[in-house]
Amino acid sequence: MTTLSRIRIGSAPDSWGVWFPEDPGQVPWSRFLDEVADSGYEWIELGPYGYLPTDPVELTAETQRRGLKVSAGTVFTGLHHGPAVWDRTWEHVAGIAALTQAMGARHLVVIPSFWRDDKTGEVLEDSTLTPEQWRQLTLQTERLAYRVRERYGLRVVVHPHADTHIDTEENVTRFLDATDSDLVSLCLDTGHYAYCGGDSVKLIETYGERIGYLHLKQVDPAVLAEVRAQEMPFGPAVARGVMCEPPAGVPALEPVLAAAQKLDVDLFAIVEQDMYPCPPDKPGPIARRTRSFLRSCGA
């Protein structure tokens, strides 16, 4: 068994079925913090801005008394729309980046906007970008990454995601090849990449210097086959159970973590088992079993 000395394991509100700042079906933030700590995790992400307390003094008190630390914040962006969306994008990003910085984290996870609604399935725009939209996506992402680094000292890690324009191996590598490695790194989500047909180990081995952060997630191959056959949007696919508890799905996480360890850099590997909606008593036991499984992998 490889000892994963460079990998720091954590979890996120996503693994507790939290997708929105407020939702009556989601577990209260205090219960999430209690259960993530009880499950043996030390690191967490902020999740949707406004789910956890946004006052850094309050949030620091709540995390510290549970032995928790914050690894990253998350923002959604539509930067392929170009300069027209810059001002409102920055206004959205700045508040989240400020809280992320105040909590001592060093990373900001940037997720591209969805081309179809993850709840209704409504097609919002073309699933394929024009050359000019690609140019704007890369330019504006570099612009965002530079400002986030200069203002808040955070590293932008872009998260390939199902039903966005950065999804398949072709689009992920196109994005990486077109962006400055000094500014833009990747948050490799193993589940989303497998969902979109990618090989996480291959990506780590090929673009290792661009891997700045990991999300650990697995896909149920049988459910994924149904999802693809029915061209199902991501939200309903999650409700169908396309993301499953490790080690039942793909990709196998042991070789992914071993490949990441070989990069010989410190990396966060944050468990994110998409579950929305889910019963409030479901996530805790899964989190404990997943933490135990990751320990068996050397983490």
Secondary structure, DSSP 8 states (H G I E B T S, - for coil): ----TTEEEEE-GGGGT--SS--TTS--HHHHHHHHHHTT--EEE--STTSS-S-HHHHHHHHHTTT-EEEEEEEEE-GGGGGGGHHHHHHHHHHHHHHHHHTT--EEEEEE-BSB-TTT--B-S-SS--HHHHHHHHHHHHHHHHHHHHHH--EEEE---TTBSS-SHHHHHHHHHTS-TTTEEEEEEHHHHHHTT--HHHHHHHSGGGEEEEEE-EE-HHHHHHHHHTT--HHHHHHHT-EE-TTSSBS-HHHHHHHHHHT-S-EEEEE----SS--TTSHHHHHHHHHHHHHHTT-
